[in-house]
């Protein structure tokens, strides 16, 4: 159940600012489960337009944070790190539900459980929480794929 600081998170994800959605990992059981954190700051670039009068983290970015946590879990489970010859893609989102807005100052906790890996596609059960309350949940499908032409 290893913790990971930002340097190790950056080593396990190809995303960078402003698309980086994981600040640290508090728990990681390779092949099983990960718990990651995103500190939601008022200076996130999307808050300027979503919405100026009531800043709310877009649901699609909560889903992106789930996928990034799943990506770290996959790379840690494989004992590999991302490279420039492949990408970690979303291939499906099922049963996404948003229960409460996520706003500046919140600390978003992402719990992702690996349900199965089959033919290179991982299926993950994801829950996002703020202060212990579920704010979103989804089942996601992700895959590591070679970049065409490389």
N, C-alpha and C positions, 0 to 999 in steps of 0.2 A: 504494500500500500504506500507507494513512494509519492512524496510531494515533489512538485516541479515548480521552480521559479520561472520568471519570464525568459531567461536565457535558454533554458531547456525547452520551454514551450516554443520559442522561436526556432529551435533546432528541429522540432517535430511538426512544424506547419509551414507551408509555402506562403501563406498569406502574410501581408504586411500592412501597416497603416495606410489608409483608413479602414481596411477590411479586417484587421485583426480583432477578433472577438473574445479571445481568451487571455486573461492576465496571469492566472496561475492554476495549478492543479493541486488539489488537496488530498485526493486519493486516486490511486490507479492500480487496478488488479488486471494485468494483461490477460486478454482473452475473455474478460468478464465484464468489468465495470470501471467507470471513471467519474470523478466529481471534479468539476472545473468551475472557476469563478470569472466573472466579468464585472468590473467596477464601472457602473454607468455614470459617466461624467457629463456635466452640463455643457462642456465644450465639444461634445461629439459633433461631427460635421452635419449629421442628418437632423439634429434638433432645430437648426435654423429654419428648415422648411416643414418639419413634421412635429409639431405644429407651433408656429411662433407664439400663439396665445396659450398653449398648453402642451409643452414638450412631452412626447410619448415615443418610446423606442419602437420602431416599426416591427411588426410581427415577423416579417420576412428576415429581419436581422437576428431575431431570437432563434429562428430556425437555422440561420447560418451559424450562430454560436453553437447550436446543438451538433451540427455537422462537423464543425472544427473540433469539438470535444471528441466526437466519434473518430475523427481522423487521427488525433493524438493516440487514442486507444488502439486503433488499427496499427499504426506505425510502432508503438511500444510492444504490441502483441507479436508483431513480425520481427522485432529487433532491428528495424530499419528506420531510415529517415527519408523524407522527401528529397527528390533530386530534380534536375531540369529535363529529364526524359519522360516523366510521367506526371499526371495530375490526379488529384483526389476529387471525384465528381459526385454530385447528387444524382441519383437515378430514380428517386421516388420519395414522396411524402404522403403518408396516409394518416387519417384521423387527427389532423392538426386542430387543436382547440386552444383558444386564448381566453383566459379567465379573468385577468386583471391587468391594467396597464403597468408598464415598466417605465419609470420616470428617472430623471437625473437624481443622483444621490443613492439610488438603489444598488445593492450588490446582488447580481444575478447568479444564482447557483444552478449549475447544469449537471444533472445526473443522467448518465447514458449507460445503458446496459446492452451488451452485445447479445442478441437473441440467436443469430446464426450467421455463418459464412458459407456461401454456396456459389461455386463457379465465379469467384472473384467479387461477388456482391455481398456486402454485409447488411444485415437487418438489425436496427437498433431501436430500443424503447427509450424515449427521452422525456424527461420532466425538467422544467425550469421553475425555480422557486425564488421568492424574495422573502426574507425573514421567516422562512419555514412554510410560507403559503405558496401553493401551486399557482403559477401565473400562466403557464403554457405547457402543453404536452403534445407529443407526436410520435409516430413510428416513422423512421426514415430509412431509406436504402441508399447506400453509398458504395462506390467502387474506385479502385485505383486503376487508371488506364494509361497506357503508353500514349505519348503525344505523337500524332501522325507525322511521318517523315523523319523520325529520329530513331 
